[in-house]
Amino acid sequence: MGSTRDFLVTAMSDAMLPLFKVTLEDVLLETLNDRKVPTRTDFQELRDVVNRMRGQTSSAQNAATRADKQLAALEARVAVLEARLVALEEPAAAAPAARKKATTKKATAKKATAKKATAKKATAKKATAKKATAKKNG
């Protein structure tokens, strides 16, 4: 009877094994979900997300480095162009000053010429006045 009983128990346990297995899996999964214990799939997904972010971050860093180099090159070009502009403006600024000086010199020369002419006229009048005085006296 012991072997019949063992046979029946074994047959019954074999028949019920799939039911217990499903139930046991459900219990384990519920426990893992309730406790929020990460699974292997969760770790793989997290690793994939981190790898994608690492790739995007390195791409963004490379782009920022390239942009920084281009900005430095553009700043250098702007500095050169500003220096050229200043160099071009200096002679232009000096030209009106030179014109003013020339105009001032011309005006001064005209004034001097006018003074000389006035002085000559005055000298001529004095000479005429002396001659007239000498004729009267003489």
C-alpha positions as CSV (number, residue, x, y, z in Angstrom):
1,M,0.0,0.0,0.0
2,G,2.9,2.4,0.6
3,S,3.9,2.1,-3.0
4,T,0.4,2.7,-4.3
5,R,0.1,5.7,-2.1
6,D,3.4,7.0,-3.3
7,F,2.3,6.4,-6.9
8,L,-0.9,8.3,-6.4
9,V,0.8,11.2,-4.6
10,T,3.4,11.4,-7.3
11,A,0.8,11.4,-10.1
12,M,-1.2,14.0,-8.3
13,S,1.8,16.2,-7.6
14,D,2.9,15.9,-11.2
15,A,-0.6,16.9,-12.3
16,M,-0.6,19.9,-9.9
17,L,3.0,21.0,-10.6
18,P,2.1,23.4,-13.4
19,L,-0.6,25.0,-11.2
20,F,1.9,25.4,-8.3
21,K,4.6,26.7,-10.7
22,V,2.3,29.4,-12.1
23,T,1.2,30.3,-8.7
24,L,4.7,30.4,-7.3
25,E,5.9,32.6,-10.3
26,D,3.0,35.0,-9.6
27,V,3.8,35.2,-6.0
28,L,7.5,35.9,-6.8
29,L,6.6,38.5,-9.4
30,E,4.1,40.2,-7.1
31,T,6.8,40.3,-4.3
32,L,9.4,41.8,-6.7
33,N,6.9,44.4,-8.0
34,D,5.7,45.3,-4.5
35,R,9.3,45.7,-3.2
36,K,10.4,47.4,-6.4
37,V,13.4,45.1,-6.7
38,P,14.9,45.6,-10.2
39,T,15.0,42.8,-12.5
40,R,17.6,41.9,-15.1
41,T,15.5,43.5,-17.8
42,D,15.4,46.7,-15.7
43,F,19.1,46.7,-15.5
44,Q,19.5,46.2,-19.2
45,E,17.0,49.0,-20.0
46,L,18.8,51.3,-17.6
47,R,22.2,50.4,-19.2
48,D,20.8,51.1,-22.6
49,V,19.4,54.5,-21.5
50,V,22.7,55.5,-19.9
51,N,24.7,54.5,-23.1
52,R,22.3,56.5,-25.3
53,M,22.7,59.5,-23.0
54,R,26.5,59.1,-22.9
55,G,26.5,59.2,-26.7
56,Q,24.3,62.3,-26.9
57,T,26.4,64.0,-24.2
58,S,29.7,63.3,-26.0
59,S,28.2,64.5,-29.3
60,A,26.9,67.7,-27.6
61,Q,30.3,68.2,-25.9
62,N,32.1,67.8,-29.3
63,A,29.7,70.3,-30.9
64,A,30.3,72.8,-28.1
65,T,34.1,72.5,-28.5
66,R,33.8,73.0,-32.2
67,A,31.6,76.0,-31.7
68,D,34.0,77.5,-29.2
69,K,36.9,77.1,-31.6
70,Q,34.9,78.8,-34.4
71,L,33.9,81.6,-32.1
72,A,37.5,82.2,-31.1
73,A,38.5,82.3,-34.8
74,L,35.7,84.7,-35.6
75,E,36.7,87.0,-32.7
76,A,40.3,87.0,-34.0
77,R,39.0,88.0,-37.5
78,V,36.8,90.7,-36.0
79,A,39.8,92.1,-34.1
80,V,41.8,92.2,-37.3
81,L,39.0,93.9,-39.2
82,E,38.5,96.4,-36.5
83,A,42.3,97.2,-36.5
84,R,42.1,97.7,-40.3
85,L,39.0,100.0,-39.9
86,V,40.8,102.1,-37.3
87,A,43.9,102.3,-39.6
88,L,41.6,103.4,-42.5
89,E,39.8,106.0,-40.3
90,E,43.0,107.6,-38.9
91,P,44.2,109.1,-42.3
92,A,40.6,110.2,-43.0
93,A,40.5,111.9,-39.6
94,A,43.9,113.4,-40.2
95,A,42.8,114.8,-43.6
96,P,40.2,117.2,-42.2
97,A,42.7,118.3,-39.6
98,A,45.3,118.9,-42.3
99,R,42.6,120.8,-44.3
100,K,41.9,122.9,-41.3
101,K,45.6,123.6,-40.9
102,A,45.9,124.5,-44.5
103,T,42.8,126.7,-44.3
104,T,44.1,128.3,-41.2
105,K,47.5,128.9,-42.8
106,K,45.8,130.4,-45.9
107,A,43.7,132.6,-43.7
108,T,46.7,133.6,-41.7
109,A,48.6,134.3,-44.9
110,K,45.7,136.4,-46.2
111,K,45.5,138.3,-42.9
112,A,49.3,138.9,-43.0
113,T,49.1,140.1,-46.6
114,A,46.2,142.4,-45.7
115,K,48.2,143.8,-42.8
116,K,51.2,144.3,-45.0
117,A,49.0,146.1,-47.5
118,T,47.5,148.2,-44.8
119,A,51.0,148.9,-43.5
120,K,52.2,149.9,-46.9
121,K,49.2,152.2,-47.4
122,A,49.9,153.7,-44.0
123,T,53.5,154.1,-44.9
124,A,52.6,155.6,-48.2
125,K,50.2,158.1,-46.5
126,K,52.9,159.0,-44.0
127,A,55.4,159.6,-46.8
128,T,52.8,161.7,-48.6
129,A,52.0,163.6,-45.4
130,K,55.7,164.2,-44.8
131,K,56.2,165.4,-48.4
132,A,53.3,167.7,-48.0
133,T,54.6,169.0,-44.7
134,A,58.0,169.5,-46.2
135,K,56.5,171.5,-49.1
136,K,54.6,173.6,-46.7
137,N,57.6,174.2,-44.6
138,G,60.0,174.5,-47.3
